[in-house]
Amino acid sequence: MTSGEEYQALVEEYGEDNARYIYDAMHPTLDGTPQPICHIETPELPFDHLREQCHRHAESEERDFKVLEGNLRLISMLINGKWPDEEFLTVKPGQQITMTADWDRIITCC
């Protein structure tokens, strides 16, 4: 599917405004330069075929490809109820979240 076909499919499914937002999120640029496609590799889940699929996708879009090292630490903490304030936002009943848009936190609760 070409980028034009991909965009048109998004327009048909989500409408023009939403399609532009979704397409831009899926094809990020920095000063007009396409950003690399990244594959997060986790030792716990070795999916070599998915890494290769991402690599082929990057090549087809003429974008750089990067492999990032990852792990399941945050997912494990989430499941096991270990939620330190510096890594998780715990919202108590009656609290609301608000956007902060700074480098340290994306949202906070009040």
N, C-alpha and C positions, 0 to 999 in steps of 0.2 A: 504494500500500500504506500503510495507516495504521500508526501506531507500534505499536498493539496487534498487528496482523497481522505486522508486522516482527519484534516480540519473539517471538511464538508460533512463527514460522518458525525463529528461532534456537534456541528450546527444543527443537523437534522434531529439529533437526540436531545440536545440541551438548549438550543436557541443560540443566536449570534453572540450576545454578551457573555453568557456562560462558556460558550465554546472558546472564545478568545482567551478567557481566564484559564481554562483547563489546558488549552494548547500551550500557552506561555509557561505554565507550571511544568508541563511535560518536556518543554524544549527551552530551558533557561539559557539566557545569554548574559554576558557581562560586557558592557560597552560594545554590543553587537557581535561579540565572539561567542560561539556556542560553547557551553560548559561541557566538561567530560561526562561520559556515562560511567557510573561507578557500580561495582559489584561488591557488596559487603560479604566477605567470606568469614564464616563462623566454623571453628573446628568441630563443634558439636553437630553441625548439619552440613556435611560435605556434598555440595551440589555442583560438581564440576560441569555438568551439562548446562546448568543455568549460567555459570560464569562464561562459558563459550557462547551461549545464546546472546548474552549482553555484549560480548566482544564483537560478534557478527553485527548486531544492531548498531553499535558505535561505528563500525566500519561502513555500514550502509548509509549512515548519516554524515560520514566524514568527520566524526568527532573523536576526540581522545578517549581512551578507555583506561580506567584505573581500578585496581583491586585494593579495597580497604580491609584492614583486619578488624574483625568484630567478635562479639561473644554474646551469650545469652544472659549476662549478669543482671541487666535491668528487668528482663522478663521474669527471671527467677525471683528477684526481689519482689516484684509486683505480685506474683502468685503466692509467695510465702509470707506476705504481709510485712515485709521489712521496707518501710517507706520513710527514709530519712528526709527531713525538710529541705535539705540542700539539693535533693535529687527528685523529689516528688512533691506535687501540690495536692495536699489533702484538703478537700472542701467539706466542711461540716454542714449538717442540715441548717438551712436558713441563710447560709453564706452565698455570695455571688462571686463570679470571677470577672475580672476586668483586664483589658489588654494594657500592658506596660510599654511594649515595643522598645525595650532597651537591650543591651548586650547580655545582661545577666539573667533576665527572666522575660519570658514572652507574655505570661499572664500571672496574675496574683489574685488572691481572694480577699474579700472585705465583708 
